[in-house]
């Protein structure tokens, strides 16, 4: 609520300022009115746009120079010293016994695997930790993660170490290209997150970026948060037909993005599947048809099915004991399956390399070859041991994928059945999991009779390349669907028969209603990029020295009071008013910048020229 800093008195709103923005898609707006106006963003101060795609299983980066936006550079040599040449590096972090940075990515995997068993228990090894942020309603900066040795480390430190590595690696690549070290202040950073993440998880990444030294203040405009499928959408729109997998043999035409064109982007990552539905506006920008959706149906579901399979083959006691004795070999086994899974085609068997210690491990006097043969003989499933490898038949591998593929295709089906999407033209399948032949075949088999399914070459880089494009033009996504109802707590003059009697209060000669939720926007509402909600407030007592604005959200529409069920506080902003000249005629403006991937709030006291701003803080409330 807007309230006095020193003794708890509240302020009340005076008047709204601002007009409805001029929108070229007025036929889609409906009849809802906004107290919004456009707020342009200038990115000309930056010379480099640098994006970090921080994935569940693999991470990468891309960058371009503002003088040549179309030339986007990526690192395709990850793992070179370990015998790989890949477009991304594993999202794995190794810290030394003192909790200091040791390595990230392929180097972290390699260093960890080279440790003796005695050394391994003293180091902190993390992988696939990004999923801890998914659907975590209790997310806060004190959250901890469990390392492979069972010890706890603050999650924000794990993410910060990882982001710091990616930042430094990217800047070194830029320096090698241009011949000098770039000025850190000339770089606009973009970090990608799943569109289905809650706001607290997005802010957690901003907090981690601040701790990593990427930005100098938590609310810095130098960092943008990009939604992964939105970024991929921008990238796919720029691609000619011959850059999509199978486009020549399938006779695909050059994708057309005329005004009114509708399409889905299915971002299939390691942890989550993100789906956005977009429509091209008359001005060529994009509007969101409905809120991003999806779930935790990414490639890690297949990994869990693989773990279930090896538990069935070798027994849970066998696997638990092996993991306890040879943690790094256990990680190596999973890493090999991850790489083989991504390159899997629909008809091939998969050969998973078994570490030396695994091949020679015995439990209850049973060897690995014996257990595999016993399982295959008793179940008749296509599993065998050959030259140090666990060979899985195509049918066995298909069973590992069944659950994930069904959830993905069922969800896409539910979206295509919506009346608004009946004339959808394309499905773009992107992300690391999209490079898997089985997923591509499942989506094409299910939907190719209705829409054109397109998979870009290097699908795992679509998000990070699109994030660079987004960094150059954050307004490219012209309209989004508001995920929640948002507003500020306020006091208004009490109206008999309108307001609740139990909320009536007397203050300095005025009869007011407390706990009013003054709405900024409602769930499901269409919000243009960087539209501004603005309201003016005045003190309600003499010599008031400040106002505390408290912010709230709800998944429901039609909210009137801040104490209703399902309404939660999501932040606050304190505006000091040290100059009391004019007393109760003074005014404070509150501006809320909507329509981006984050919500920015600005307060300004006209008398003292005191200005404060914040992104709504979802972590500390």
N, C-alpha and C positions, 0 to 999 in steps of 0.2 A: 504494500500500500504506500501511497505517497504520504510521508509523515515527517514531522519535525525531528531534527537530529538530536536535540538536547533534552526534550521532555516528552517525546512521543506524540505530539499533536500532529494532525494530518493536514494536507492541503486539499484543495478541491479544483477540478478542472474549470476553465473559464470558457474557452471556445476552441473548436477545431479549425485547422488551417490546411489548405491543400485541395487539389482538384483531382478528379479521376483522370488517369493518364490516357493519352491518345493511343489506342490499341488497334492495329490493322485487322485484328480478328474479332471484331465486335460481335459477329454473328455467333461466336462460341462463348461469349462471356456470360450469358444469362442475364438476370436482372439485378444481381447483387451490386451494391454501390460500395465504393472504397473512399476512405479519407487519405488517398495516396497521391503522390506526384513522383515524377521520374527523377532519378539521381544518377548522373553519369559518372563513370569511373575512368580516370586517366592512367594508362599504363605506360605512357611514353617515357617516364623517368627511368624505366628499366631497360637495360641493353640485352639481357639474357633472360629467357624463360626456361626454368629448370623444373622438371617434374620427377617425383619419386613415386613409383608404384610399389607400395609396401604390401606384399601378398602373404597369404597364409602359408604357402609352401615355397614360392619363389618370389624374388623381388628384382626390380630393375629400375633404370632411369632413362630419361631422354631430355634433350635440350635443343633450343634453337636461338638464333640471334634476331633481335627485333628488326634488323635491317634486311633479313631474309627469312621470313616466317615459314615459308614452305619447306625449307631444308631442315629437317628434324634429325638429329643425331642420336644414336643409341650405342650402347656397348654390346657387341655380339661375341665378345671373347671371354666371357665369364668361365672360370674353371680351366683356363689355358695351362696353368702350371700343374693341374691335376689330371690332364689328359682330356679335357672337355673343351668344346667351343660352343657355348650356349648363350641365348639371348638374355637369360636371367640367372641369378644366383640363388641358392637355397636360403630361405629366411631362417638362418641358424646363427646363434650367437654363442661365443665362448668367452667367459671371463676367467681371469686367473684366480688363485686362491684368496687374493685380497679384494676380489670383486672388481678389479680393473679390467678394461677392455683388452682382449687378446686377439680375437679374430671374428670375422663375420663371413657368412656365405660358404663357398666351397673350401676356403682356407680354414674356416671354423670346423667344418666336417673333417677335413684332412688332419688338422692338428689334434682334434679330439680323438680320432681313431689311432693316432700315433702315441697317445699317452699310455703309460702302463696302467694296469688296473688300480695300483696304489695312487698314481697321480690323478686318475680320472675322478676319484671320489673327493679330491680336494678342489677340483675345478667346477665351474658353474656352466652347464651346457643347456641351451634352450632351443627348441624348434617348434614350429606351428603354434606359437603363442598368440598370434593375432586373434584367434577365435575366442580368446578370453574376453574380448570387447563386444562380441556379438550378443545382443539381447541381454546385456548385463544391466539390470535396473539399479544395482547397488554399486555401480562403478564410481570410484573415487581415487584420489591420488595416493591413498594408502594401500591400494590393492597390491597383493603380492602374487608372484608366480613361483611355481615349484621347478627347480632345476633338476637335471637328470640324476644328480647326487642326493636329491631329496631335500635340499636346502632352499630357503625362501629368499627371494630378492624382490624389491619393489618393482612393480610392473613398469612404472613410468621410467625407471632407470634402464630397464631392459630395452624398452622402445627407444629411449634417448640414445643409448649406445649404438643401436642399430641405425637410426637415422643419421647420427653423426658420421658413421662410416660411409653411408651412401652419399652424404653431402660432400665429404672430402674426396671420395673417389670420383664423383662427377666434376668437381672443380679442378682436379688434377687432369681429367680428360680434356676439359676446356682449355686449361693452360697449355697442354701438349699441342692442341690444335692451333691456338692463336699466338703462342710464343710468349705469353706473359700471364701473370697471375691476375685473374679478374677481381675487380673491386667487389667485395661481398655485398655492398649496398646497391650494386647495379643489377643484382639477380632477383627476379620475382620467382619465388618458390611455389610449387603446387604439389600437394600431397593428396593422393587418391584414397578414397574410402568407399566401401560398399554403400549403395544408395539406401539399402534397408537398415543400415545402422541407425541407432537412436542418436539424438543430439549429444548426449553425454559422451558417447564413444568418439564422435567427431572432435569434441573439445579435448578429449584425452590426447588425441594425436597432436593438437595444437600445443597442449601443455608439454608433451614430449619433445616437440620441435623447439620450443623455447628452451627447455633444459639441455637440448643438444647444441644450442648456440646458433641454430639456423635463423632465428629471429631474436631481436633484442628486447621485445616486450611481448607479452602473451597475446595482446590484441592487435599486433602489427598487421597492417595491410600488405606487408611484403609477402605474407603467406596466404595462399588461397587453398581451400579444401574443395577438391573436385570429386564428384560422384562418379564412380567407375563406369557404369553403363552410359551415363551422359557423355563422358569423355570419349568412350568408344563410338558413340553415335556420331560425334563430330568428325572423328577420324574416318569412319566408313563412308560418310557422305562425300569425302574428297577423293575416293578411290575409283579408278576406271575398272571396267568389267574384267579385264585380263589379269587383275591382281587378286581375284577371288579364286579359291581352290576349285578346280574342275570346271571353270567358266567356259573354256574352249570346247571341251567335250560335251558339255551340257547346253551349249548354245545360248548362254545367258547374255541378255542385252545389257548395254551400259545402264546402270541404275539411274532412274530418273527421279529428281526431287522437285517436281513442280509443286506450287502452292496447293495445299490440300492433301499431299501424299502422306499416308500413314504407314508406320513401320514399327516393329518390335526390335529391341536390342536385348539379346540374351547373353549376359556376361557370366560365363561359366568358369568360376575360379576354383581354387583348391578347397576353400571353406564354404563359400556361399554362392548361390545362384541369384543374380540380380536381373530383374527384367523391367525395362522401361518401355512405355508406349509413347511415341512421338508423332507429331503432325507438323508439316511445314507451313509456316504462316505466309501471308502475302509478301512480307518483307524479307523472306528467305530465312528468317530465324526459326527456332524450334519452340513448340509449346508441348508441355506434358499433358497427355490425355487423361491419365489418372495416376495416383501415387505409385511410386516404384514399389515393386513387390518381389517376393522370392522366399528363399529359406536356406537352411544349412544343408543343401543337397549337393555340395560340390564334390570334387574328386576325393576328399577325405572320407566320404561315405564308402567309396570303393576300397580305400585303405583299411577301414574298419572291417569290411567284409573279408579282406585278405587276412587280417589278424584273426578273425573268427575261424577262417579256414585252417590256418597253421595251428591254432589251438586244437582244432578237431584232428588234424593229422598227427601232431606230436604230443598232444595232451597239455592241459593248462599248467600242470605241475612242472612238466618239462620246460615249457616256455618261460614260466616265472623264474625258475632256477637259472636258466640260461641268461635271462635278462639281468638277474641279480649279479651273476658272476662276470658277465661280459656285456656291460651296458653299451659300450661303444660299438661292439660287433652287432648288437641288436639294432642300433641306429643305422648302421651300414646296410643291414638287410632291408630295412624299411625304405632307405634312400634308393636302393637299387630298384625295388618294386615301383617306387614313385616315377622314376625315369622310364622304366619299361612300360608302365601304364599309359603314360602320355603319348608314346609313339605306337600304341597298340592299334591294329586294324581289326576289322570285324571278323576275319576268318583265320587269324594267326593264333598259334599257341604262344605262351609267354614263358621265357626261361629266366628265372630269378636266381642271380648268383648268391650262393651261400658262403658266408665268411669261413675262413679256415677253421676257426675255433668252433663254429657251429657244426661243420661237417664231422669234426672229431669229438663232439660233445656226447657224453653218455649220461643217462639218467635212469636209475633203476635197472642198470645193466642193459639198456636198450639203446641201439645206435640209430642215427638218422636214417640210413638206408633201410634198416629193418622196419622202422615205424612207418616210413612212406609206403613200403611194399604191403605191410599189414593193412594200412588204411585203404590202399587202392584195391586190394583183393576183397576186402569186406564191403566196400561201398560201390565198387565198380566205377568210381569216378576217375576221370583222366588226369591222374597225378602220378609222376614218377621221378626218380632220382637219376641224373645223368651227368657225369663229369663235373661234379661239384655244383650242380644246378638243380633247382626245383622246377620241373617242367610241368606247366599247367596247360591242359588242352583248351581249345577254343571254347568248348561248351562250359568248362569250369570257369574260365575267365568271364564268359557272358553272364554267368550266374552272379559273379561279383558286381557286375554293373547294373543288374536288373533293377534294384531298388532305386538307385540314383536316377537312372534314365526314365523310369516310370514317373517319379515325382516331378521331374523337369517337364516332360511332355504333357503330363496331366495339367500342370500349372499353365503352360503356354496355351493349351486347349481351352482352359477356362477363360483366358484373356481374349482369345480370338472369338469366343462365343458372345462376348459383350456386344450389345447393339452398336456402340460407338466404333468398334473395331471390325465391323463386317466387311469393309472394303480395304483391309490391310494389304499392302502391296509386297512388303519384304519382311523377312526375319534375318537379322544379322547375328550370327553366332560367333562370339569372341571370347577371349580369355584362355588361360593355359589349358584348362580341361577341354576347350573347344578344339584343340589340336588332336584330340583322341578320335580315331576313326569310328569307334563304336557310337560315340555321342553324335557325331556328324550324321551317321547313317540313321540313327534313331529319329532325329529331328526331321531329316529329309523324307524318310519313309512315312512319317506321320502327317507332314504338312505340305509337301511339295505340290500336291494336287490343288491347293488353295492359294498359296503364296510362294514367292521365290525365296528360297533359303540360300543365303550367301555367307561363306566363311572366308574372311580375308586371309591371304598368305601372312605368315607370322602373326597369327591370331593372338598370341600371348602378349604382343606389343601394341595391340590396338588401343588399350586403355592408356598406357603411358604416353603414346604419341598423341592421342586425343587430348590428354591432360595438358600437353604443351600448347595445343591449339586453343584450349579453354583459357590458359594463362594469358594468351595474346588478346582474347576477346571473351571475358567472363559473361558478357551479355548475350552470347550466342544461343544460350538456352533462354529464350525470351519470356517464357511463362512456366511456372511450376504450380503444382497443386499443394496447398498448405496442408501439412500433415496433422497439425493440432490446432485447436482453438487457443489463441494467445491474447493476453491482455495485461493491464496494470491495475492493481488494487487502488481504489479511490473512495473518497467521500463525495456524495452528491446531496443537494437539498432534498429533504425527505418529502415524499408525496404520499398522502393518505390513500389507502386502497391500492397502491402500486407497490410500495416497498414493504418488506417484512417489519412488523412492529418490534420484534426482538432486536432489530439492528438500528433502532432509532437512538440517536445520541444528541446531546446539547453541547455546543462548543462556541464560547465567546459570543453568545447571543444568537447563534444560528442553530436550527434544527436540521440535523444531517442524517443520512443513512450510511452506515459504515459497510465495509466488506463488499462494495460494488466492484464487479469486474468490468472495467471499461475495455471493450474489445478492440484489439488491433486487427485481427483476422480470424475467421472461423475455419475449422477443419473442412477440407474439401473445396475451399474457395480458390479461385484462380488468382495468382499473384504475379504481376510482372516483375522482371528483373530490376532490382534496386529501386523499387517503389518505396516511398517514404510516408509513413503514418506520422502525423504531427499534431500535438495538442499543447495548449498553454495552461499553466497552473499558477494559482496565487496562494499566498499564505492564508491561513484561517485564524491565526492569532497574531497579536502585535509583537514586533521585534523577533519574528521567527528567523533562526539562523541557518536553516537548511531544510531540505526535503529528502526523505528516503522513499524512493520508488521501488515497490516490490512487484515482481513479475510472476505470472501464473500461466499454466497451460492445462488443457484437458483434451481428451480424445473425443469429447462430445461437442455438439453444437448447442446453441440456445442457452449457454451458461450465463447466469445473471450475477451470482455471488461467488466470492472466493472460498467460502466455506462449504460449498456443495460437494457431494460425493464425487470422487474422480478428478477433482481440481487439485493440482499440486503446484507448490511454489518452485520456480525455476531460476530465480536470480534476483538481484537488486542493484540499484545504482544510487549513490549518495551525491547530492548536489549541495555544496556549501553556499550559503547566502550571507557572507560576512557584512556586506554593506546594507544597512537597514533603511537607507534613504527611500522614502516613499511608503515604507511600512507595508500594509496589506494591499497596496496597489501594485507592488512589485510583481513580476511574472517570471516564470521559468518555463522554457520550451523543452518538451520531450519529443525526440524524433526516434522512430524505429525504422531501420532500413531492412526491408523484406526482399524476398524473391531470389536471394542467392542461396548458397548452401549453408550459410550461417546467418544468425540474426544479430544485427548490430544496433546498440542503443546509445543515443547521444543526448546529454542534458546540458542546457545553457541558461545561466542566470544573467538576464539582461542588465541588471543594476551593477553587478560586480564584474561582468564579463568572464565569469567563471564557467569553464567548460569541462565536462567529464564524459568519457565514453567507455563502453565495454561491449564485449560479446556476451550474450546471455550465458551466465555461468551455471551449467548443469551439473558440475562436479561438487560444488561446495554447499548445495542447498539441501 
